[in-house]
Amino acid sequence: MDIAGNVSRRVFVTGVFAAVGTTMAPGVAAGWARPHTYVLRARPATLSLGRRTVTTWAYDDILPGPAIEATAGQLVRARLVNELPADTTVHWHGIRIDPRMDGAPGFTQEPTPPGGSFDYVFRVPDPGTYFYHSHVGMQNDRGLYGTLIVADPREPLGYDQEFTVVLDDWLDGIGGTPDDVLRRLNASTAHDATIRSTVLGGVAGELRHPLYLVNGRPPEAPMTFHSRPGRRVRFRVINAAADTAFRVALGGHRMTVTHTDGFPCRPVAVDTFVIGMGERYDFVATLDAGAFPLVATAEGKGARAFAVVRTARRAVAPPSEVKVPQLDGRMLKYGDLNARRADHLARPARTVTVTLGMRPSGNEWTLNGRLSDDPMRLRVERGETIRIVLDNQSPMWHPMHLHGHTFQLRTGTGRSGPRKDTVNIKPRERLNLDVHADNPGEWMFHCHNLYHQEQGMMGALGYGPATARTASMRH
Ligand SMILES: [Cu+2]
């Protein structure tokens, strides 16, 4: 996804309307009119990350994996070919999807075994910024993720160009694997209190990673996004990390946040925002002339991911450690965000509480006191709207992600709140999430800190009574 991978807005618009107006005329605006058929080969790969060469698992030997693009309402076909020595799945994060295609092992499908393949075929109902990743164990903390961008055939947002920015924390192949780290964490009761963030309300993560990446590139070999002065550019920012929230800023620029987890919101001008694992934000910025740092500091971890936005060929690129005052400027808050009126959910008819906890072991995380081997299940009936009160009684923040739905985060009286599928909750915080039950199935509701997920913080939201099948599949 370098210069050639980032289509200009003009080409993009032509492609979208060509695809809608005709029946996918081949050859028109290559990339968008192409049939939406993909093959994802999950397999061991050797990748260059700046000075380092690592062995990992990835899709098609690239990081991020193949960029998947579609237009709202279209069908996407993606064949997973498992060339790994382990079971795997693909989860389409944030998509209001057919449950059989959700890639949730033990919930709605069996994982694909080594040597097997699985055809994911699903409609993408809503435009927005999404990503896909393995949902088996710690595989998402290896290289098994990629972007999924769904265009709006009636895009109301005016802009000239767009870039996708995927953030990641990386350790695989550098002194061990994510599974090695999980075993180490499982053997310890302590947390690294030196990893601290006021914004996240205390301990910010489980560990420091050797590398932080933008689109698979470390700061020493940064990605360059090429544009022109005066262009209004849409940045689609995705946090694909396992254990790192990032504080994002574009040096020398203010950013106008336009989308939360794919959904439009009323525009908010800020200098910086914090993005948790699984969250996405879109922002637009009108670019000055020069070469500017796009930074994402690993919150509480004293390091950063880094890329360059360049609009002038001769401008000197900023060093990766350049000071970026915007990082300490006006920061986005959830209370600033409001969905469009058309996306407001009805008032909920009833309320359920989900308490987030930590057992005395320090390495088991619970939902309503339960671990994933005997999970909490929130029962809903089709057509109802419920309020989930998240109550974080644990000593750490968690990015909670609901599959198959987006909820509306109710931020206070007089505000409608944003539509989201992943929400960060700090210790001792309570949040109200309204969910409209419009997609029957058995859905994961879990922490997107992968270590916490594997240490028990996984529950379910299911329609109607639990069946023997859903109960047995989870064991
Ligand atoms: Cu968590």
Residues whose N, C-alpha, C, O or C-beta is under 5 A from the ligand:
A	BS01	CU	W397 H398 P399 C447 N449 H452
